[in-house]
Amino acid sequence: MAETKDLSMILDAKIPIVVIESPDERRVMALLLRFAIHRGLTFYEWSVTKGLHLGGFGVVPRKGDELTEPQELLQHIANSKGPALYALCDFHPYIVDEPKNIRYLKDIALEFENLENTVVLISHELNIPRDLGRLTATFDLRLPSDEELIALVRMQAKEWSEQNHGKKVRTDNKTLDKLIANLRGVSHADATVLIRHAIFSDGAITESDIPEVNRLKFELLDSEGVLRFEYDTEHFSNVAGLDNLKRWLQLRKEAFIGTGADRPKGVLLLGVQGGGKSLAAKAIAGFWGLPLLRLDFGTLYNKFFGETERNLRNSLKQAELMAPCVLWMDEIEKGLATGNSDNATSQRILGTLLTWMAENQSAVFIVATSNDISALPPELVRKGRLDEIFFVDLPDEAIRRAIFKIHLQKRDLDPRSFDLVGLSQATEGFTGAEIEEAIVSSRYLASSRSEDVANDDILAAVNRTYPMSVLRAESISQLRNWASGRTVPA
């Protein structure tokens, strides 16, 4: 196995401390045990609950070797002659602000030539103190390949079949390929959990299992509250207009979901507030059948120096692990303002984001939405980082009719009972959100009379509304003038 070879290269290099960050503890232990057996090393495992004992499957801990206290354990290793391999599980709390434990680890490392003891620190996350940095190597546990994921599916399908009198698990090649694509980026153990969830509920892997697998995958990855999983995506049938955007996405669907070259990177949706940019972002994920992740710049920022950038790096890493996916950056100008009032945090955030956009090779499609192009740095919107800028303008009369029809049907109202032509003419300059709000208001008005919604109720609500095109006429006119000739009409 390539993974065993990679780990052997590190351990054979006589590096005294090795760090392995992984939630798949059992798999790490199996790798270390294979290495120890092959090299003829004594292998020890340690945890704060079980203490120190000989590693391996079915081996009973030896009496007197418990050593559940971390300091006593390190003292024991520092005074024991090897060669031996010590695997310490979840040791990260005991090297944070613990100078004596750090010193013991340093002593063990510096005495490696005499003791020949290698310490492997295993945890889901581990920050090594600078004192130990030059004495430490990090090993990344390889994530399962597509072939290994298929093998895991077959294994779980076989187990389900044995439990259900030889019945076969139902699926098709297209759905199976989609499941495998969405399992990329998780450990073997987590992949097994997700596969069992898909199979064992009904003995089938169907299209309806994919969104639930994506949701559970996101929860397993633990986003720390900065990146959010959007459970409700949309269909383009519920999005009026945006025909150019729909055609553009249709042409690039296979190129993005496949593994070929020239994978599309993303788009910027520019337009007036309430014009349907957020709805379009949800519809892109729904149209491509991909999970939708939302980067919330409000929760990204942190008062502590460096934490904001760390939050962004973690969020982008989460998105890579969720690939293929759509990453929605809503109102991106609010997170990337380039003023001098935040101790240059915005500039550092911009630099981190631009570097990632230039170097990212994973299937993460960015959908950035913005209401104010003047607030966006020019480096962000140039070709190469995003594929296209689409302008979402105020809807014309035909699109307004379609918007009325969509929102009436959503509320179980028959569009044929309303004068859609008259309503669309009366809502000149209205956004889709303002049309929807007029319908909602008319329902409240009709409900107060214990009557059904009538055409006049909607007209009354429309006449009471001052749309954004009136309230912010100057800024919207300026935005439309800028977009003309510089962007693609959506």
ZIWO-V819331 format. One record per pair of residues at least 12 apart in sequence whose C-alpha atoms are under 6 Angstrom apart, sorted by the first residue. I is the first residue (numbers start at 0). J is the second residue. Records with the same first field share a line. If there is no record, write none. Layout:
I = J, J
This chain:
15 = 108, 117
16 = 117, 118, 119, 135
17 = 119, 135, 136, 137
18 = 119, 120, 137
19 = 121, 138
20 = 121, 122, 123, 124
21 = 122, 123
22 = 123
40 = 83
41 = 83
42 = 54, 83, 84
43 = 85
44 = 85, 86
45 = 87
46 = 88
47 = 67
50 = 65, 66, 67
51 = 64, 65, 66
77 = 107
80 = 114
81 = 114, 115, 116
82 = 115, 116
83 = 116
84 = 116, 117
85 = 118, 119
86 = 119
87 = 120
88 = 121
89 = 121, 122
91 = 125
142 = 186
168 = 202, 203
169 = 203
170 = 203, 204
184 = 320
225 = 298, 299
226 = 293, 294, 314
227 = 292, 293
228 = 292
229 = 291, 292
232 = 281, 285
233 = 281, 282, 285
234 = 282, 285
235 = 282
239 = 398, 401, 402
240 = 398
241 = 489
243 = 489
244 = 489
264 = 364, 385
265 = 364, 365, 366, 385, 386
266 = 366, 385, 386, 387, 388
267 = 366, 367, 368, 388
268 = 368, 389
269 = 368, 369, 370, 390, 391
270 = 370, 390, 391, 392
271 = 370
273 = 430, 432
274 = 430, 431
284 = 325
289 = 324
290 = 324
291 = 325
292 = 326, 327
293 = 326, 327
294 = 328
296 = 334
308 = 348
319 = 361
322 = 362, 363
323 = 362, 363
324 = 363
325 = 363, 364, 365
326 = 364, 365
327 = 366, 367
328 = 367
329 = 367, 368
330 = 368, 369
331 = 369
332 = 374, 375
356 = 384
388 = 486
389 = 486, 487, 488, 489
390 = 487, 488, 489
391 = 489
393 = 430
396 = 423
399 = 423
400 = 419, 423
417 = 454
428 = 468
429 = 466
437 = 460, 461
438 = 457
441 = 456, 457, 460
